[in-house]
Amino acid sequence: MKLIVGLGNPGAKYKNTRHNLGFMIVDSFAKNHKLSWRYSSDFMCYFIKAKLEQNIDESPGDFVLVKPSTYMNKSGESVLAVAKFYKVSGKDILVIHDDLDLEFGKIRLSFERSSAGHKGVESVIEGLGGYEFARFRVGIDSPRLRLGEAGHPENIDPEKYVLEEFSEEEQGELKEVIAKCEQALESYIDLGLETTMNRFN
């Protein structure tokens, strides 16, 4: 069984912000596979236990989809609770999150990486007691690379930037980005991390 976690912040205030890209991806994945979320106060999350229809084997297609209902910096508490209940080891956990160090729409899958300052990932590392889980990073651009009207870099606080909604141009491309991420998730569930890394990195 695989545990797939989309990171984000709960509540309407954060729904369409860059930092909630992990939530957006797993929400779209669930909708397109006609899966319904359930809430668990014990797990501190919304979750789905399911199996991809195209997978006919006993176990490779089994997965649990999770959206922590804690705020981003406490995501690890929820991930640990679900992982312990379903007895999922770190090697079968995939955490999906926004990444300031990647161009908008770029995706990278990796294993055993540091948090690179992402508060949600830091919390998961703390909760699981180590780096031994996979990360699915989705680029949102760095505000440091953005140029203002005069052609000079804009002085935007990264913490403020991630809590802003996507620009109009980004929103026009977002559907395609999320669709690509869903394809990668299907590959991960059916074929595993290494094959998916080779196909999508």
C-alpha positions as CSV (number, residue, x, y, z in Angstrom):
1,M,0.0,0.0,0.0
2,K,1.1,3.5,-0.8
3,L,0.4,6.7,1.2
4,I,0.1,9.8,-1.0
5,V,-0.1,13.1,0.9
6,G,-1.0,16.5,-0.6
7,L,0.2,19.4,1.5
8,G,-1.7,22.6,2.0
9,N,-3.6,24.8,4.5
10,P,-7.2,24.2,5.4
11,G,-9.9,26.8,4.9
12,A,-11.3,29.0,2.2
13,K,-8.7,31.7,2.8
14,Y,-5.9,29.5,1.5
15,K,-7.9,27.4,-1.0
16,N,-6.4,28.9,-4.3
17,T,-3.0,29.9,-3.0
18,R,0.3,28.6,-4.4
19,H,1.1,26.9,-1.1
20,N,-2.1,24.7,-1.6
21,L,-0.9,23.2,-4.8
22,G,-0.6,19.8,-3.1
23,F,-4.2,19.9,-2.1
24,M,-5.3,21.0,-5.6
25,I,-3.5,18.0,-7.2
26,V,-5.0,15.3,-4.9
27,D,-8.4,17.0,-5.0
28,S,-8.4,16.8,-8.8
29,F,-7.0,13.3,-8.8
30,A,-9.9,12.2,-6.5
31,K,-12.5,14.0,-8.5
32,N,-11.3,12.5,-11.9
33,H,-11.3,9.0,-10.3
34,K,-14.7,9.5,-8.7
35,L,-13.3,9.1,-5.2
36,S,-14.9,10.6,-2.1
37,W,-13.1,12.2,0.8
38,R,-13.8,11.2,4.4
39,Y,-12.7,13.1,7.5
40,S,-11.0,11.5,10.5
41,S,-10.4,13.5,13.7
42,D,-8.0,10.7,14.8
43,F,-5.9,11.0,11.6
44,M,-6.3,14.9,11.6
45,C,-7.0,14.7,7.9
46,Y,-9.4,14.1,5.0
47,F,-8.5,10.7,3.5
48,I,-9.4,8.2,0.8
49,K,-8.5,4.5,0.8
50,A,-8.8,3.2,-2.7
51,K,-7.4,1.2,-5.6
52,L,-7.0,2.3,-9.2
53,E,-9.5,0.5,-11.4
54,Q,-7.0,-0.4,-14.1
55,N,-4.9,-2.3,-11.6
56,I,-6.1,-5.9,-11.2
57,D,-3.3,-7.2,-9.0
58,E,-3.7,-7.8,-5.3
59,S,-1.7,-4.9,-3.9
60,P,0.3,-2.6,-6.3
61,G,-2.7,-0.4,-6.9
62,D,-3.8,0.0,-3.2
63,F,-3.3,3.5,-1.8
64,V,-4.4,6.0,0.8
65,L,-4.8,9.6,-0.3
66,V,-4.4,12.3,2.4
67,K,-5.0,16.0,3.0
68,P,-3.9,17.0,6.5
69,S,-6.4,19.2,8.3
70,T,-3.7,20.6,10.5
71,Y,-2.0,23.7,9.2
72,M,1.1,23.2,6.9
73,N,3.7,23.3,9.7
74,K,2.0,20.5,11.6
75,S,1.3,18.2,8.6
76,G,3.7,15.5,10.0
77,E,1.3,14.8,12.8
78,S,-1.3,13.6,10.4
79,V,1.1,11.8,8.1
80,L,2.5,9.8,11.1
81,A,-1.0,8.9,12.4
82,V,-2.1,7.5,9.0
83,A,1.2,5.8,8.3
84,K,1.1,4.0,11.7
85,F,-2.5,2.9,11.3
86,Y,-2.1,1.5,7.9
87,K,1.5,0.2,8.6
88,V,3.0,2.1,5.7
89,S,6.7,2.5,5.7
90,G,8.6,5.6,4.6
91,K,9.6,4.0,1.3
92,D,5.9,3.9,0.3
93,I,5.1,7.5,1.3
94,L,4.9,10.2,-1.3
95,V,4.5,13.9,-0.3
96,I,3.2,16.4,-2.9
97,H,4.0,20.0,-2.4
98,D,4.8,23.4,-4.1
99,D,8.5,24.3,-4.7
100,L,10.0,27.7,-5.0
101,D,13.2,26.4,-6.5
102,L,11.5,25.0,-9.7
103,E,10.0,26.9,-12.6
104,F,6.3,27.1,-12.6
105,G,4.8,23.7,-13.8
106,K,8.0,21.7,-13.6
107,I,7.8,18.5,-11.6
108,R,10.5,16.5,-9.9
109,L,10.2,13.3,-7.9
110,S,13.0,12.4,-5.5
111,F,13.7,10.3,-2.4
112,E,15.4,11.1,0.9
113,R,15.9,14.9,0.3
114,S,16.0,17.7,2.8
115,S,13.1,20.0,3.3
116,A,14.8,23.0,1.5
117,G,13.0,25.2,4.0
118,H,9.5,24.0,3.2
119,K,7.6,24.0,6.5
120,G,5.2,21.2,5.6
121,V,8.1,18.9,4.5
122,E,10.0,19.8,7.7
123,S,7.0,18.7,9.7
124,V,6.8,15.4,7.8
125,I,10.5,14.8,8.4
126,E,10.0,15.5,12.1
127,G,6.9,13.3,12.3
128,L,8.4,10.3,10.5
129,G,11.7,10.8,12.2
130,G,13.8,11.0,9.1
131,Y,14.1,11.7,5.3
132,E,13.1,8.2,4.1
133,F,10.1,9.1,2.1
134,A,9.5,10.3,-1.5
135,R,8.8,13.9,-2.5
136,F,6.8,15.1,-5.5
137,R,7.9,18.7,-6.0
138,V,5.8,21.0,-8.3
139,G,7.3,24.3,-9.3
140,I,5.7,27.6,-8.5
141,D,8.7,29.8,-9.5
142,S,10.7,31.9,-7.1
143,P,9.7,35.5,-6.4
144,R,13.4,36.4,-6.4
145,L,13.4,35.6,-10.2
146,R,10.5,37.9,-11.0
147,L,11.1,41.2,-12.6
148,G,9.1,44.4,-12.0
149,E,8.0,47.0,-14.5
150,A,11.5,48.6,-14.6
151,G,13.1,45.2,-15.3
152,H,14.5,44.9,-11.7
153,P,14.0,41.9,-9.5
154,E,10.9,42.4,-7.3
155,N,11.5,42.3,-3.6
156,I,8.8,39.9,-2.6
157,D,8.9,38.0,0.7
158,P,8.8,34.2,-0.2
159,E,6.5,33.5,2.8
160,K,4.0,36.1,1.5
161,Y,4.4,34.9,-2.1
162,V,3.4,31.3,-1.4
163,L,0.2,32.5,0.3
164,E,-0.9,34.5,-2.7
165,E,-3.2,33.2,-5.4
166,F,-1.7,32.2,-8.8
167,S,-1.3,34.9,-11.3
168,E,-3.8,35.2,-14.2
169,E,-1.2,33.7,-16.6
170,E,-0.4,30.8,-14.2
171,Q,-4.1,30.1,-13.7
172,G,-4.4,29.6,-17.5
173,E,-1.7,26.9,-17.4
174,L,-2.7,25.4,-14.0
175,K,-5.2,22.8,-15.4
176,E,-2.5,21.4,-17.7
177,V,0.1,21.3,-14.9
178,I,-2.3,19.4,-12.6
179,A,-3.2,17.0,-15.3
180,K,0.5,16.1,-15.8
181,C,0.8,15.6,-12.0
182,E,-2.2,13.2,-12.1
183,Q,-0.5,11.2,-14.8
184,A,2.6,10.9,-12.6
185,L,0.5,9.8,-9.7
186,E,-1.2,7.1,-11.7
187,S,2.3,5.9,-12.8
188,Y,3.5,6.0,-9.2
189,I,0.6,3.9,-7.9
190,D,0.9,1.4,-10.7
191,L,4.6,1.3,-11.5
192,G,6.4,2.7,-8.4
193,L,8.8,5.6,-7.8
194,E,11.8,4.7,-9.9
195,T,9.9,4.1,-13.1
196,T,7.9,7.3,-12.5
197,M,11.0,9.3,-11.8
198,N,12.5,8.1,-15.1
199,R,9.3,9.0,-17.0
200,F,8.5,12.4,-15.5
201,N,11.7,14.0,-14.1
